[in-house]
Amino acid sequence: MKSKFVYTEPNEQYREWLKTNPIKKLTPSDEKKLDDEIRKKISDELNVTGEFDIAEFMLLHKWYEVREFVSKQDPKDIEEVKNLIWKPKGRSDFRRIVPELVLTSDSLDIKKINFWDEESYQSYTTNDKFIKHWNILRVLISSSRHDGTIGRQLRYLVRDKVTNTYLGIICISSSMMNLAERNKEVFGGEITKNKEAKQHFIDAFSTGGKSINMANGQTIMCCQPFGRYFNGGKLLALLCLTKQVANDWKERYGDTLVTVETTSLYGEKESTQYDGLKPFWRNLGKTSGDTPLKPTDQLWKELRRWLKKRYPRKYHHFMIQRNVKGVQSVRDKKNGMISRCYQLLGIGDVLKISSGHQRGVFLSKLYTNSDLFLQNKITESELIPAFDNSLETLVEFWKFGFKGDTKDSLHPELEKLASSKNKHSTKNSPAKTRLQTLINKAKEKGESPYIDLITDWYEPMSRLSLAETKKQFLVQISR
């Protein structure tokens, strides 16, 4: 049984924290020395990485991450996971895939309300092996860094029931605050220009607001070659919207999930794994690209130590402070803290500190009137499902599209959507179309379509220099 969290206001939390984390008072000369030292380290690094394009910037951080991660793992575990990655044997293999979502969150604290309206929590621990496998896949198949997640999260291994092999991983986390295009869509206008929309946004992300009914697809990552041969990324994107995810969110946190958002890694690409999935996912545009350039891990650690010594209250705000629900108050603490440190040090006055890396913004409304619910204009009982989000329906759409399988009739829910005003019936099958394209290209070159089965596997970076890593992996990172 887990004891109930007792909330105290931020100033009291800070005073209690200082009792066990006393901060040494610095002289002005000590402060200047600390500032000058960290400022020089940041400047030296950003003078180099600030000129990288997004692929090279991500590769540098990936190289550092893989080298540190692999050094702490048992090689047998890494090899086991690699051997469990799904591999195709023929062009029709997508027909036989039966995906399942295996919840691998470290623990589940399920809130229970008894007959007298008293709250308690019952903890469930999931399979340690699955947790380990999820983390290995997150680092070694994804080109983006694994910076972790603050707040709510549901982590899934996506597995094929038939072969018991891995198709990819998913992490559903707390919604992101600063997504302008998403905010405009669900709160009724641009919050910087529309007073009503701004108030809806403030209400939603205040303590006890409707942001608890919103989630972010923080990780939606396919194993290869499943992603490349069969548009597996589109399947994983659809699986984020299933009844299982919504039910797990409801069971774990007690809240009804009404929207799921995500961002693509590369906003400048012509297409992403989320395109072509209407009405399930909608493309809302791109982010502003004003997130800060992230320092390398070592510099990030030094930056945290500097902030703790120089501005302990700000450090406590970003790293320690809890809200009334007992979770960290700052959702995107790393980006927020980096931006604040750069500001305090005046780095932006002399160096480029924004990444400029725009990302595509995508949204799924699980209910046709999700926006009205988030604006407090309707109650939960008035929500109207936007589509059938059963696993069966979403998997069939991934396999056969709105045209359906030539051997069978179309699922009734897909047939209804295909004939609706959305006019989706001309869409091809995500899985079949991608595979046929690759097969045609391979035939033109006189090659087998199933060469280099395990690709985008970054474990070799642990044994390569940065120059060798760029030569071998830069094309994969930018793909």
C-alpha positions as CSV (number, residue, x, y, z in Angstrom):
1,M,0.0,0.0,0.0
2,K,1.3,3.4,-0.9
3,S,0.9,6.3,1.5
4,K,-1.0,9.4,0.2
5,F,1.2,12.3,-1.0
6,V,0.9,15.4,1.2
7,Y,1.3,18.5,-0.8
8,T,2.9,21.7,0.6
9,E,3.3,25.0,-1.2
10,P,6.5,25.6,-3.2
11,N,8.3,27.8,-0.7
12,E,7.7,25.2,2.0
13,Q,9.0,22.5,-0.3
14,Y,12.1,24.5,-0.9
15,R,12.8,25.2,2.8
16,E,12.4,21.4,3.5
17,W,14.8,20.6,0.7
18,L,17.4,23.0,2.0
19,K,17.5,21.2,5.3
20,T,19.0,18.1,3.6
21,N,20.7,20.0,0.8
22,P,22.5,23.0,2.4
23,I,23.9,25.4,-0.2
24,K,27.3,27.1,0.5
25,K,27.1,30.9,0.3
26,L,29.5,32.1,-2.5
27,T,31.5,35.3,-2.6
28,P,31.1,37.5,-5.7
29,S,34.5,36.4,-6.9
30,D,33.5,32.7,-6.5
31,E,30.3,33.4,-8.4
32,K,32.1,35.1,-11.3
33,K,34.6,32.2,-11.5
34,L,31.9,29.6,-11.7
35,D,30.0,31.6,-14.3
36,D,33.1,32.1,-16.5
37,E,34.1,28.5,-16.4
38,I,30.7,27.1,-17.4
39,R,30.1,29.9,-19.9
40,K,33.4,29.0,-21.7
41,K,32.5,25.3,-21.8
42,I,29.1,26.0,-23.3
43,S,30.5,28.4,-25.8
44,D,33.2,26.0,-26.9
45,E,30.6,23.3,-27.5
46,L,28.0,25.4,-29.1
47,N,30.5,27.0,-31.5
48,V,30.9,23.6,-33.0
49,T,27.4,21.9,-32.7
50,G,25.5,25.1,-33.5
51,E,26.6,24.7,-37.1
52,F,25.5,21.1,-37.5
53,D,22.4,20.2,-39.4
54,I,19.8,18.2,-37.5
55,A,21.0,14.8,-38.6
56,E,24.7,15.5,-37.6
57,F,23.6,17.1,-34.4
58,M,21.5,14.0,-33.4
59,L,24.2,11.6,-34.5
60,L,26.7,13.3,-32.2
61,H,24.4,13.0,-29.2
62,K,23.5,9.4,-30.2
63,W,27.2,8.4,-30.4
64,Y,27.8,9.7,-26.8
65,E,24.7,8.0,-25.6
66,V,25.4,4.6,-27.1
67,R,28.9,4.5,-25.9
68,E,27.9,5.1,-22.3
69,F,24.8,2.9,-22.4
70,V,26.4,-0.2,-24.0
71,S,29.3,-0.1,-21.5
72,K,26.8,-0.6,-18.7
73,Q,24.9,-3.5,-20.3
74,D,25.4,-7.3,-20.4
75,P,26.3,-8.1,-24.0
76,K,24.1,-11.2,-23.8
77,D,21.1,-9.0,-23.1
78,I,21.8,-6.9,-26.1
79,E,22.3,-9.9,-28.3
80,E,19.1,-11.5,-27.0
81,V,17.1,-8.4,-27.9
82,K,18.7,-8.2,-31.4
83,N,17.7,-11.8,-32.0
84,L,14.1,-11.1,-31.0
85,I,13.6,-8.4,-33.7
86,W,11.0,-9.4,-36.2
87,K,12.4,-10.5,-39.7
88,P,10.3,-11.0,-42.8
89,K,10.5,-14.1,-45.0
90,G,8.3,-13.1,-47.8
91,R,6.1,-10.3,-49.2
92,S,2.9,-11.5,-47.7
93,D,4.3,-11.7,-44.1
94,F,2.3,-8.6,-43.1
95,R,-0.9,-10.6,-43.4
96,R,0.2,-13.0,-40.7
97,I,1.3,-10.3,-38.2
98,V,-0.8,-10.2,-35.0
99,P,0.4,-7.2,-33.0
100,E,0.0,-6.9,-29.2
101,L,0.9,-4.2,-26.8
102,V,2.9,-5.4,-23.8
103,L,2.8,-2.8,-21.0
104,T,6.3,-2.6,-19.5
105,S,6.2,0.5,-17.2
106,D,8.4,-0.1,-14.2
107,S,5.4,-0.1,-11.8
108,L,1.7,0.7,-11.9
109,D,0.2,2.6,-9.0
110,I,-3.5,2.1,-9.5
111,K,-5.7,4.5,-7.6
112,K,-8.5,2.9,-5.8
113,I,-11.6,4.6,-4.3
114,N,-13.4,2.6,-1.6
115,F,-17.1,2.8,-0.5
116,W,-16.3,5.7,1.8
117,D,-14.6,7.7,-1.0
118,E,-11.2,7.1,0.6
119,E,-8.2,7.0,-1.8
120,S,-5.5,4.3,-1.7
121,Y,-2.9,3.0,-4.2
122,Q,-2.1,-0.6,-5.1
123,S,1.2,-1.2,-6.8
124,Y,1.9,-3.7,-9.5
125,T,5.3,-4.5,-10.8
126,T,5.7,-5.6,-14.4
127,N,8.2,-8.1,-16.0
128,D,11.8,-6.9,-15.3
129,K,12.9,-8.6,-18.5
130,F,10.5,-6.6,-20.6
131,I,11.6,-3.3,-19.0
132,K,15.2,-4.1,-19.8
133,H,14.3,-5.0,-23.4
134,W,12.3,-1.8,-23.8
135,N,15.3,0.3,-22.7
136,I,17.7,-1.5,-25.0
137,L,15.5,-1.1,-28.0
138,R,14.9,2.6,-27.1
139,V,18.6,3.4,-27.2
140,L,19.7,1.1,-30.0
141,I,16.9,1.4,-32.6
142,S,16.1,5.1,-32.2
143,S,18.1,7.9,-33.8
144,S,16.9,10.3,-31.1
145,R,18.4,10.4,-27.6
146,H,16.6,8.7,-24.7
147,D,16.2,11.6,-22.3
148,G,13.5,10.0,-20.3
149,T,10.0,11.2,-19.5
150,I,8.6,13.3,-16.6
151,G,5.1,12.7,-15.4
152,R,2.6,10.1,-16.7
153,Q,3.9,7.4,-18.9
154,L,2.8,4.1,-20.4
155,R,5.6,2.1,-22.1
156,Y,4.8,-0.7,-24.5
157,L,6.8,-3.3,-26.3
158,V,5.0,-4.0,-29.6
159,R,5.2,-7.7,-30.3
160,D,4.0,-10.1,-32.9
161,K,2.0,-12.7,-31.2
162,V,2.7,-15.3,-33.9
163,T,6.5,-15.2,-33.7
164,N,6.9,-13.5,-30.2
165,T,9.3,-11.1,-31.8
166,Y,9.5,-7.3,-31.5
167,L,8.0,-4.9,-34.0
168,G,8.9,-1.7,-32.0
169,I,8.3,0.3,-28.9
170,I,5.8,3.0,-27.7
171,C,5.8,5.5,-24.8
172,I,2.6,7.4,-24.1
173,S,3.4,10.3,-21.8
174,S,1.9,13.5,-20.4
175,S,0.9,16.1,-23.0
176,M,3.3,18.8,-24.0
177,M,2.4,22.4,-23.1
178,N,4.1,24.4,-25.8
179,L,2.7,23.0,-29.1
180,A,1.3,26.1,-30.7
181,E,-0.5,24.3,-33.6
182,R,-2.0,21.7,-31.2
183,N,-3.1,24.5,-28.8
184,K,-4.8,26.4,-31.6
185,E,-6.7,23.3,-32.7
186,V,-8.0,22.1,-29.3
187,F,-8.4,25.4,-27.4
188,G,-10.2,27.4,-30.2
189,G,-7.5,29.7,-31.6
190,E,-4.0,31.1,-31.2
191,I,-3.4,31.5,-27.4
192,T,-1.1,34.5,-28.0
193,K,-3.9,36.4,-29.9
194,N,-7.2,35.0,-28.7
195,K,-8.2,35.7,-25.1
196,E,-10.7,32.9,-24.8
197,A,-8.3,30.4,-26.3
198,K,-5.6,31.6,-23.9
199,Q,-7.9,31.1,-20.9
200,H,-8.9,27.6,-22.1
201,F,-5.1,26.8,-22.3
202,I,-4.4,28.2,-18.9
203,D,-7.3,26.3,-17.4
204,A,-6.3,23.0,-19.0
205,F,-2.7,23.1,-17.8
206,S,-3.4,24.5,-14.4
207,T,-3.5,22.0,-11.5
208,G,-6.5,19.8,-11.9
209,G,-7.1,21.0,-15.5
210,K,-8.1,19.0,-18.5
211,S,-4.5,18.3,-19.7
212,I,-4.8,15.1,-17.6
213,N,-7.1,13.9,-20.5
214,M,-4.4,14.6,-23.1
215,A,-1.4,12.5,-23.9
216,N,1.8,12.6,-26.1
217,G,3.2,9.8,-28.2
218,Q,6.6,10.5,-26.8
219,T,8.2,7.4,-28.4
220,I,6.8,5.7,-31.4
221,M,9.7,3.7,-32.8
222,C,9.8,0.8,-35.2
223,C,12.3,-2.0,-35.4
224,Q,13.9,-2.5,-38.8
225,P,13.3,-4.0,-41.3
226,F,9.6,-4.0,-40.3
227,G,9.4,-0.2,-40.5
228,R,11.0,0.1,-43.9
229,Y,9.5,-2.9,-45.6
230,F,5.9,-2.7,-44.3
231,N,5.4,0.9,-43.1
232,G,5.6,-0.5,-39.6
233,G,5.8,3.1,-38.2
234,K,2.2,3.7,-39.4
235,L,1.0,0.6,-37.5
236,L,2.7,1.8,-34.3
237,A,1.2,5.3,-34.8
238,L,-2.3,3.6,-35.0
239,L,-1.7,1.4,-32.0
240,C,-1.2,4.5,-29.9
241,L,-4.9,5.2,-30.4
242,T,-6.2,1.8,-29.4
243,K,-8.8,1.0,-26.7
244,Q,-6.0,-0.7,-24.8
245,V,-4.0,2.5,-24.4
246,A,-7.1,4.5,-23.5
247,N,-8.1,1.8,-21.0
248,D,-4.6,1.6,-19.4
249,W,-4.6,5.4,-19.1
250,K,-8.0,5.3,-17.4
251,E,-7.0,2.4,-15.1
252,R,-3.7,3.8,-14.1
253,Y,-4.6,7.5,-13.7
254,G,-8.4,7.6,-13.5
255,D,-8.8,10.0,-16.4
256,T,-10.5,9.6,-19.8
257,L,-8.1,10.1,-22.7
258,V,-9.5,12.4,-25.4
259,T,-6.5,13.4,-27.5
260,V,-3.1,12.0,-28.4
261,E,-0.4,14.2,-30.0
262,T,3.1,13.6,-31.3
263,T,5.8,15.3,-33.3
264,S,8.0,13.9,-36.1
265,L,11.8,13.9,-35.8
266,Y,12.3,15.8,-39.0
267,G,9.8,18.5,-39.9
268,E,11.4,19.2,-43.3
269,K,10.7,15.8,-44.7
270,E,8.0,15.5,-47.4
271,S,6.3,12.7,-45.6
272,T,6.4,10.9,-42.2
273,Q,5.0,7.8,-40.7
274,Y,1.9,9.8,-39.5
275,D,0.9,11.0,-43.0
276,G,-1.8,9.2,-44.9
277,L,-3.6,8.1,-41.7
278,K,-6.7,10.3,-41.8
279,P,-9.1,10.3,-40.0
280,F,-7.0,8.7,-37.2
281,W,-4.1,11.2,-37.3
282,R,-4.1,14.8,-38.6
283,N,-1.1,16.9,-39.7
284,L,-1.4,20.3,-38.0
285,G,1.8,21.9,-39.3
286,K,5.3,22.4,-37.8
287,T,6.8,23.5,-34.5
288,S,8.6,26.8,-34.3
289,G,12.0,25.3,-34.0
290,D,12.9,27.5,-31.0
291,T,13.9,24.7,-28.6
292,P,17.4,25.1,-27.1
293,L,20.4,23.4,-28.5
294,K,21.0,20.6,-26.0
295,P,24.5,20.2,-24.5
296,T,26.2,16.8,-24.4
297,D,25.6,14.6,-21.3
298,Q,28.8,15.7,-19.5
299,L,28.1,19.4,-20.0
300,W,24.5,18.9,-19.0
301,K,25.6,17.4,-15.7
302,E,28.0,20.4,-15.1
303,L,25.2,22.8,-16.0
304,R,22.9,21.2,-13.4
305,R,25.7,21.5,-10.7
306,W,26.3,25.1,-11.7
307,L,22.6,26.0,-11.4
308,K,22.3,24.3,-8.0
309,K,25.3,26.3,-6.6
310,R,24.4,29.6,-8.2
311,Y,20.6,29.6,-8.2
312,P,19.4,26.9,-5.8
313,R,15.8,28.1,-5.8
314,K,15.6,27.8,-9.6
315,Y,17.3,24.4,-9.5
316,H,14.7,23.3,-7.0
317,H,11.9,24.6,-9.2
318,F,13.1,22.6,-12.3
319,M,14.4,19.4,-10.6
320,I,12.6,18.9,-7.3
321,Q,9.3,20.8,-6.9
322,R,6.1,18.7,-6.9
323,N,2.5,19.7,-7.8
324,V,-0.6,18.6,-5.9
325,K,-0.6,15.2,-7.5
326,G,3.0,14.5,-6.3
327,V,4.6,14.7,-9.8
328,Q,7.3,17.2,-10.9
329,S,5.8,20.6,-11.5
330,V,7.9,21.3,-14.6
331,R,6.9,19.0,-17.5
332,D,9.7,19.6,-19.9
333,K,12.4,20.2,-17.3
334,K,15.4,19.6,-19.4
335,N,14.6,22.1,-22.2
336,G,13.2,24.6,-19.7
337,M,16.3,24.4,-17.5
338,I,18.7,24.6,-20.4
339,S,16.9,27.7,-21.8
340,R,17.0,29.3,-18.3
341,C,20.7,28.6,-17.8
342,Y,21.6,30.1,-21.2
343,Q,19.5,33.1,-20.3
344,L,21.2,33.6,-16.9
345,L,24.6,33.3,-18.5
346,G,23.8,35.6,-21.4
347,I,24.8,32.9,-23.9
348,G,22.1,34.0,-26.3
349,D,23.7,37.4,-26.7
350,V,26.7,36.0,-28.4
351,L,25.8,32.6,-29.7
352,K,23.0,30.8,-31.5
353,I,21.2,28.8,-28.8
354,S,18.0,27.7,-30.6
355,S,18.1,24.5,-32.6
356,G,16.0,25.8,-35.5
357,H,14.9,22.2,-35.9
358,Q,11.2,22.2,-36.8
359,R,9.1,19.1,-36.3
360,G,5.8,18.1,-37.7
361,V,2.9,18.3,-35.3
362,F,0.2,15.6,-35.5
363,L,-3.0,15.1,-33.5
364,S,-5.6,12.5,-33.0
365,K,-9.0,13.4,-31.5
366,L,-10.4,10.2,-30.0
367,Y,-13.8,12.0,-29.8
368,T,-15.3,14.2,-32.4
369,N,-15.9,16.9,-29.7
370,S,-12.7,16.4,-27.8
371,D,-11.9,20.1,-28.2
372,L,-15.2,21.2,-26.6
373,F,-14.5,18.9,-23.7
374,L,-11.0,20.4,-23.2
375,Q,-12.6,23.9,-23.3
376,N,-15.1,22.9,-20.5
377,K,-18.0,23.4,-22.9
378,I,-19.3,19.8,-22.5
379,T,-19.1,17.1,-19.9
380,E,-17.5,13.7,-20.3
381,S,-20.8,12.0,-20.7
382,E,-21.4,14.0,-23.9
383,L,-18.2,12.8,-25.7
384,I,-18.8,11.2,-29.1
385,P,-16.2,8.6,-30.3
386,A,-14.5,9.7,-33.5
387,F,-13.8,6.3,-34.8
388,D,-13.7,2.6,-33.8
389,N,-10.3,2.3,-32.1
390,S,-10.4,-1.4,-31.6
391,L,-7.1,-3.2,-32.3
392,E,-8.9,-5.2,-35.0
393,T,-10.1,-2.2,-36.9
394,L,-6.8,-0.2,-36.8
395,V,-4.7,-3.3,-37.7
396,E,-6.9,-4.0,-40.7
397,F,-6.6,-0.4,-41.9
398,W,-2.8,-0.7,-41.6
399,K,-2.8,-4.0,-43.6
400,F,-5.3,-3.2,-46.3
401,G,-6.4,0.4,-46.2
402,F,-9.9,1.6,-47.0
403,K,-9.9,-0.6,-50.2
404,G,-9.7,-3.7,-48.0
405,D,-8.2,-7.1,-48.6
406,T,-8.9,-8.4,-52.1
407,K,-9.7,-11.8,-50.4
408,D,-12.1,-10.5,-47.8
409,S,-14.8,-7.9,-47.3
410,L,-13.9,-4.6,-45.6
411,H,-14.4,-4.2,-41.9
412,P,-17.7,-2.4,-41.4
413,E,-16.2,0.5,-39.4
414,L,-13.6,1.1,-42.2
415,E,-16.3,0.8,-44.8
416,K,-18.3,3.5,-43.0
417,L,-15.3,5.8,-42.8
418,A,-14.4,5.2,-46.4
419,S,-17.8,6.2,-47.6
420,S,-18.0,9.3,-45.3
421,K,-17.5,12.9,-46.3
422,N,-13.8,12.5,-45.4
423,K,-13.3,10.7,-48.8
424,H,-10.6,8.4,-47.6
425,S,-11.6,5.5,-49.8
426,T,-8.9,6.2,-52.4
427,K,-6.1,5.5,-49.9
428,N,-3.9,2.5,-50.6
429,S,-2.9,0.0,-47.9
430,P,0.0,1.4,-45.9
431,A,1.7,-2.0,-45.5
432,K,1.2,-3.3,-49.1
433,T,2.1,-0.1,-50.9
434,R,5.5,0.3,-49.1
435,L,6.5,-3.2,-49.7
436,Q,5.7,-3.2,-53.3
437,T,7.7,-0.1,-53.9
438,L,10.8,-1.6,-52.2
439,I,10.4,-4.9,-54.2
440,N,10.1,-3.0,-57.5
441,K,13.3,-1.0,-56.7
442,A,15.2,-4.2,-55.7
443,K,14.1,-5.9,-59.0
444,E,15.3,-2.9,-61.0
445,K,18.8,-3.3,-59.4
446,G,18.7,-7.1,-59.6
447,E,18.8,-7.5,-55.8
448,S,16.8,-9.4,-53.3
449,P,14.4,-7.2,-51.4
450,Y,15.4,-8.8,-48.1
451,I,19.0,-7.8,-47.8
452,D,20.5,-6.3,-44.6
453,L,17.6,-7.5,-42.5
454,I,18.6,-5.8,-39.2
455,T,19.2,-2.1,-40.0
456,D,19.2,1.1,-37.9
457,W,20.8,-0.9,-35.1
458,Y,23.2,1.5,-33.3
459,E,25.1,-0.8,-31.0
460,P,28.2,-0.8,-33.3
461,M,28.7,3.0,-32.4
462,S,30.1,1.8,-29.1
463,R,33.2,0.5,-30.9
464,L,33.6,3.2,-33.5
465,S,35.2,6.6,-33.5
466,L,33.0,9.6,-34.2
467,A,34.4,9.9,-37.7
468,E,33.7,6.2,-38.4
469,T,30.2,6.6,-36.9
470,K,29.5,9.5,-39.2
471,K,30.6,7.5,-42.2
472,Q,28.5,4.4,-41.3
473,F,25.4,5.9,-39.7
474,L,24.9,9.5,-41.0
475,V,22.7,8.3,-43.9
476,Q,20.5,6.2,-41.6
477,I,20.1,9.1,-39.1
478,S,18.9,11.5,-41.9
479,R,16.7,8.9,-43.6
